[in-house]
Amino acid sequence: MEAVTEYDSLTNGSIVRPILALSLPTLAGSVLQSTFNIVDLYFIGRVGTEAIAAVSVAGTIMMLIITGNVGIAIGSTALVSRYSGGGETEKLRRAIGSTLALAAVFSLFIAVGGPVLARPILGFMGTEPVVEDTALAYITVLFVGGFTMIFMILINAVIRGTGDAVTPMIILGGSVAINIGLDPLLIFGLGPFPEMGAPGAAVATVIARGIGLVAVGIVLSRRFGWIHPFGRHNYSLSLAWRIITIGVPASVQMLTRSFAGVILIGITAAFGTVAVAAYGIGMRIMLFMLMPGFAFAVSSAILVGRNLGAGKPGRAERSAWTTAFIYLGLLTALVIALMAAPKFWVGIFDDAGSVKDLGALFVYIVAPSFLLLPFGMVLGRSMSGAGVSFPPMVVTVSVLLGVRIPLAFILAKFAGLGAVGVFWAVAVPTAMEGVVMVFLFRTGIWKHKKL
């Protein structure tokens, strides 16, 4: 079959150009989403403290759903990028159809099961009654309208998998703008709109995502024709299973990181408010450094899958290494800036002297370990892009549960280092994961994965 040539620059010519062409729009999309979250919380905050608490609790539950959805997106991207790179049009359509079928099943499960399980989950989390009712109303809207989020995320993943990161960014930007515009109208009941309080923000989100879903659906149908997810020749149970088997380990990685983070906060809390504040600020600064990494990792996964599909494993490997080193260059500059004036950066969030002192120590200990982060993030996701996600999951889970949490207990409690011991428990496994992932990537096992 003749190879697809629409995005031929991904498999020919400069390697740096397609990396940037994929990474920058993906990063811009992440920034847009973060901006929306801040603005959304601002409007909800005008309702009252209980509303913020309700949305925060509901957000914790929604993160579990997003984690599962992202796993499906990673599995879908691996197949879509591989088949588009190899010009396998029929397999590409069936991979897209299988993705849509999984989205439909997942959406139905969330819409039906979510509202039923919401109250027991909120009770298990110890939510106060004054917060629970608002949280339940808010999250029920998101559950019932969850198909808009699920389908939009997965269709965007498909479009990115074919090499186009700009279109999802534009549509996401429009959706975010609509969401921000609807927020005050539905939360406060301006003009002819009803005053709904915090649940109004959920309604605004569902409407905005629904409009975005229509837009990405039109783009998808124009490029690949109408693909009914349950049409006889439009999906494949074997391809759907491949998407799941690739995506589940990626979801497990995300859940493990969240679980380890909760445990570390719990350990840190034993050493007082200053320790928690310093740890929280330090992790927020590190998250800022992580944001470009997510974009680079997604881009590398697409390029690896695309080039493997085109029969160019050497270029796939060079793409992954080049992406990792570009991110390393960016991180090096950020680490230097952080370590040159750590108290200044910590002071942006909390100007208390004790917090700045301990937060600066966090930066000194953790920031250098981030110089190995590109190899853990980018090379790990690159292997997932090739369809090999289980070995990277084993590395991540082993490092987080086998090293980070035990090390935090040992250093903080038994060695008497307190919060500083937790900081070292963040730094050491971060560096270790990067080193181990380099060795795993260099084995080349991912080059021979058949999808």
C-alpha positions in Angstrom: 0.0 0.0 0.0 1.3 3.5 -0.8 2.5 5.4 2.2 0.6 8.3 3.6 2.3 11.5 2.7 0.1 14.2 4.3 2.5 14.6 7.2 5.6 13.3 5.5 7.9 15.7 7.4 7.5 13.4 10.4 9.4 10.6 8.8 11.7 12.6 6.5 14.1 15.6 6.8 14.8 17.5 10.0 14.0 15.8 13.2 13.9 18.9 15.3 11.2 20.6 13.2 8.5 18.0 13.7 9.4 17.7 17.4 8.7 21.4 17.9 5.7 21.3 15.5 4.1 18.7 17.7 5.4 19.9 21.2 4.6 23.6 21.1 0.9 23.3 20.2 0.5 20.5 22.8 2.2 22.6 25.4 0.0 25.6 24.5 -3.1 23.4 24.9 -1.9 22.4 28.4 -1.4 26.1 29.3 -4.9 26.9 28.0 -6.4 24.2 30.1 -4.5 25.3 33.2 -5.6 28.9 32.6 -9.2 27.7 32.4 -8.9 25.8 35.7 -7.6 29.0 37.4 -10.4 31.2 36.0 -13.0 28.5 36.8 -11.9 28.3 40.4 -11.9 32.1 40.6 -15.6 32.3 39.7 -16.5 29.4 41.9 -14.6 31.1 44.8 -17.0 34.0 44.5 -19.8 31.7 45.6 -18.2 30.7 48.9 -15.7 28.5 50.6 -18.1 25.5 50.6 -18.3 25.8 46.8 -14.5 25.7 46.4 -14.3 22.7 48.8 -17.1 20.9 46.9 -15.4 21.4 43.5 -12.0 20.4 44.9 -13.5 17.1 46.3 -15.3 16.4 43.0 -12.1 17.2 41.1 -10.3 14.4 43.0 -12.9 11.9 41.8 -12.8 13.2 38.2 -9.1 12.8 38.1 -9.6 9.0 38.3 -11.8 9.2 35.3 -9.3 11.4 33.4 -6.5 9.0 34.2 -8.4 6.1 32.7 -9.3 8.2 29.6 -5.7 9.2 29.2 -4.6 5.6 29.2 -7.0 4.9 26.3 -5.6 8.0 24.5 -2.1 6.7 24.9 -3.0 3.3 23.5 -5.0 4.9 20.6 -2.1 7.2 19.8 0.3 4.2 19.5 -1.9 2.5 16.9 -2.9 5.6 15.0 0.6 6.9 14.6 1.9 3.4 13.6 -0.8 2.8 11.0 -0.7 6.3 9.6 3.1 6.1 9.3 2.8 2.9 7.4 0.0 4.0 5.1 -2.2 1.3 6.4 -5.5 3.1 5.8 -7.9 0.3 6.6 -6.2 -0.5 9.9 -6.1 3.2 10.7 -9.8 3.5 10.2 -10.4 0.4 12.3 -8.1 1.8 15.1 -10.1 5.1 15.1 -13.4 3.2 15.1 -12.1 1.0 18.0 -11.1 4.1 19.9 -14.6 5.6 19.4 -16.2 2.3 20.5 -14.2 2.4 23.7 -15.1 6.0 24.2 -18.8 5.1 23.9 -18.6 2.2 26.4 -16.6 4.3 28.9 -19.0 7.2 28.5 -22.0 4.9 29.2 -20.3 3.4 32.3 -19.6 6.8 33.7 -23.0 8.3 32.9 -24.9 5.4 34.6 -22.5 4.3 37.3 -21.1 7.7 38.2 -24.2 9.2 39.8 -24.9 6.0 41.7 -21.5 5.7 43.2 -20.9 9.4 43.8 -22.5 9.7 47.2 -20.8 6.6 48.7 -17.5 7.8 47.3 -18.0 11.3 48.8 -18.9 9.7 52.1 -15.8 7.5 52.1 -13.7 10.6 51.5 -15.3 12.1 54.7 -16.9 15.0 52.9 -18.9 17.3 55.3 -22.7 17.4 54.7 -22.6 21.1 53.8 -20.1 20.3 51.1 -21.4 17.0 50.0 -24.7 18.1 48.4 -23.0 20.8 46.3 -20.3 18.3 45.3 -22.8 15.7 44.4 -24.8 18.1 42.2 -21.6 19.3 40.5 -20.1 15.9 39.8 -23.4 14.4 38.7 -23.6 16.9 35.8 -20.0 16.0 34.8 -20.8 12.3 35.0 -23.9 12.5 32.8 -22.1 14.9 30.4 -18.9 13.0 30.7 -19.2 11.7 27.1 -18.2 15.2 25.9 -14.9 15.1 27.8 -14.2 11.5 26.9 -14.8 11.7 23.2 -13.1 15.1 22.9 -9.9 13.9 24.6 -9.8 10.7 22.5 -10.6 12.3 19.2 -7.9 14.9 19.8 -5.5 12.1 20.6 -6.4 10.5 17.3 -5.8 13.8 15.4 -2.4 14.3 17.2 -1.5 10.7 16.4 -1.7 11.5 12.7 0.8 14.3 13.2 -1.5 17.3 13.6 -1.2 19.0 17.0 -2.4 22.5 15.9 -6.0 21.6 15.2 -6.6 20.1 18.7 -5.0 23.2 20.2 -7.2 25.6 18.3 -10.4 23.7 19.1 -9.4 23.4 22.8 -8.7 27.1 22.9 -12.2 27.8 21.5 -13.7 25.4 24.0 -11.9 27.0 26.9 -13.0 30.5 25.8 -16.6 29.4 25.6 -16.3 27.8 29.1 -14.9 30.9 30.6 -17.7 33.0 29.0 -20.4 30.7 30.3 -19.1 30.4 33.8 -20.3 33.8 35.2 -23.6 33.5 33.3 -24.6 30.1 34.8 -22.9 30.4 38.2 -24.4 33.8 39.1 -27.5 33.8 36.9 -26.7 36.9 34.8 -29.3 38.1 32.4 -31.8 35.4 31.3 -29.7 32.6 32.7 -30.6 30.8 36.0 -28.4 31.1 39.1 -27.0 27.6 39.6 -24.0 28.2 41.8 -21.1 25.8 41.6 -23.1 23.2 39.5 -23.4 26.0 36.9 -19.7 25.7 36.3 -20.2 22.0 35.5 -23.0 22.8 33.1 -20.7 25.4 31.4 -18.0 22.8 31.1 -20.3 20.2 29.5 -21.7 22.7 27.0 -18.2 24.0 26.0 -16.8 20.5 25.6 -19.9 19.5 23.6 -19.2 22.4 21.2 -15.6 21.3 21.0 -16.6 17.7 20.4 -18.8 18.8 17.5 -15.8 20.7 16.0 -13.3 17.8 16.4 -15.9 15.4 15.1 -16.3 17.4 11.9 -12.5 17.5 11.5 -12.3 13.7 11.9 -15.1 13.0 9.5 -13.7 15.3 6.8 -10.3 13.6 7.0 -11.3 9.9 7.4 -15.0 9.9 6.4 -17.9 9.0 8.7 -16.8 6.3 11.1 -19.6 4.7 13.1 -17.9 3.2 16.2 -20.1 0.1 16.0 -20.2 -0.3 12.3 -19.4 -3.8 11.0 -16.1 -2.8 9.4 -15.3 0.2 11.6 -14.0 -1.4 14.7 -12.1 -4.5 15.8 -12.2 -6.2 19.2 -8.6 -7.2 18.8 -7.5 -3.6 18.2 -9.7 -2.4 21.1 -7.9 -4.9 23.3 -4.5 -3.7 22.1 -5.5 -0.1 22.9 -6.5 -1.3 26.4 -3.3 -3.4 27.0 -1.2 -0.4 26.0 -3.2 2.1 27.9 -3.8 0.3 31.2 -0.1 0.3 32.2 0.1 4.0 31.4 -2.9 4.6 33.6 -1.3 2.6 36.4 1.8 4.7 36.2 -0.3 7.9 36.7 -2.3 6.4 39.5 0.9 5.2 41.2 2.4 8.7 41.0 -0.8 10.2 42.6 -0.8 7.6 45.3 2.8 8.1 46.1 2.2 11.9 46.2 -0.6 11.4 48.8 1.6 9.3 51.0 4.5 11.8 50.9 2.1 14.6 51.9 0.9 12.5 54.8 4.5 11.9 55.9 5.4 15.6 55.6 2.3 16.7 57.5 3.8 15.1 60.7 6.4 17.8 60.7 4.1 20.8 60.8 2.5 23.4 58.6 5.7 25.0 57.5 7.0 21.6 56.2 3.7 21.0 54.3 3.8 24.5 52.8 7.4 24.2 51.7 6.8 20.8 50.2 3.7 21.9 48.5 5.3 25.0 47.0 8.3 23.0 45.9 6.2 20.5 44.1 4.2 23.3 42.5 7.4 24.7 41.1 8.5 21.3 39.9 5.1 20.8 38.2 5.8 24.0 36.2 9.0 22.3 35.1 7.1 19.1 34.2 4.5 20.8 31.9 6.8 21.1 28.9 7.9 17.5 29.5 4.4 16.2 29.0 4.2 17.9 25.6 7.6 16.6 24.6 6.8 13.1 25.8 3.5 13.0 23.7 5.4 14.4 20.7 8.1 11.7 21.0 5.5 8.9 21.3 3.8 10.1 18.1 7.1 10.4 16.2 8.3 6.9 17.4 5.1 5.3 16.3 5.0 7.1 13.0 8.5 6.3 12.1 8.2 2.6 13.1 5.1 2.4 10.9 7.1 3.9 8.0 9.8 1.2 8.6 12.4 3.6 10.0 13.3 2.4 13.5 16.6 4.3 13.4 14.9 7.6 12.9 12.4 6.6 15.5 15.2 6.2 18.0 16.9 9.4 17.0 13.6 11.2 17.4 13.2 10.0 21.0 16.8 10.9 22.0 16.6 14.3 20.3 13.3 15.1 22.1 14.8 14.1 25.4 17.9 16.3 24.9 15.8 19.3 23.8 13.8 19.0 27.0 17.1 18.5 28.9 18.4 21.8 27.5 15.2 23.6 28.6 15.3 22.0 32.1 19.0 22.9 32.5 18.2 26.6 32.1 15.3 26.4 34.5 17.3 24.5 37.1 20.1 27.1 36.9 17.5 29.9 37.3 15.9 28.2 40.3 19.1 27.4 42.1 20.4 30.9 41.6 17.6 32.4 43.7 15.5 29.7 45.3 14.1 31.9 48.1 12.8 34.4 45.5 10.8 31.7 43.7 9.5 30.1 46.9 8.6 33.6 48.1 6.3 34.2 45.2 3.9 31.7 46.9 4.6 32.3 50.5 6.8 35.1 51.9 7.2 33.7 55.4 10.9 33.4 56.2 10.7 29.8 57.6 8.8 28.6 54.5 11.3 30.3 52.2 14.2 28.7 54.0 12.8 25.2 53.9 11.5 25.7 50.4 14.9 26.8 49.2 16.3 23.6 50.7 13.7 21.6 48.7 14.9 23.3 45.5 18.6 22.7 46.2 17.9 19.0 46.8 15.3 18.2 44.2 16.0 20.5 41.2 19.3 18.8 40.2 17.6 15.4 40.0 15.3 16.9 37.3 18.2 16.9 34.9 17.6 13.1 34.5 13.8 13.6 34.3 13.7 14.0 30.5 15.0 10.4 30.1 12.4 9.0 32.4 9.5 10.9 30.9 10.4 11.1 27.2 12.0 7.7 26.7 9.3 6.0 28.8 6.5 7.5 26.8 8.4 6.8 23.5 8.3 3.1 24.3 4.5 3.4 25.0 4.2 5.1 21.6 5.8 2.0 20.1 3.2 -0.1 21.9 5.5 -1.2 24.7 4.1 0.2 27.9 4.4 -2.6 30.5 8.2 -2.4 31.1 8.1 1.4 31.7 5.2 0.8 34.1 7.3 -1.8 36.0 10.1 0.7 36.3 7.9 3.6 37.5 5.9 1.5 40.0 9.1 -0.2 41.3 10.8 3.1 41.8 7.9 4.9 43.4 6.5 2.1 45.6 9.8 0.3 46.2 12.1 3.3 46.7 10.3 6.6 47.1 7.9 5.7 49.9 10.2 3.5 51.9 13.0 6.0 51.6 10.7 8.8 52.8 9.8 6.8 55.9 13.4 5.8 56.6 15.0 9.2 56.1 12.2 11.4 57.6 11.3 9.3 60.6 14.1 6.8 61.4 17.1 8.9 60.3 15.5 12.0 61.9 15.8 14.2 58.8 12.2 15.3 59.0 10.8 17.1 55.9 14.3 17.1 54.4 14.2 13.3 54.3 11.0 13.6 52.2 12.8 16.0 49.8 15.6 13.4 49.3 12.9 10.8 48.7 11.6 12.9 45.9 15.0 13.5 44.3 16.7 10.1 44.5 13.9 8.1 42.7 13.5 10.8 40.1 17.1 10.4 39.1 17.0 6.6 39.4 13.9 6.4 37.1 15.7 8.4 34.5 18.8 6.1 34.6 16.9 2.9 34.5 14.7 4.1 31.7 17.8 4.8 29.6 19.0 1.2 30.0 15.6 -0.1 29.2 15.2 2.1 26.1 18.7 1.1 24.8 17.7 -2.6 24.9 15.7 -1.8 21.8 12.8 -4.2 22.7 10.3 -1.5 21.7 11.6 -1.5 18.0 10.2 -5.0 17.4 6.7 -4.6 18.8 4.0 -5.6 16.3 0.7 -3.8 16.4 
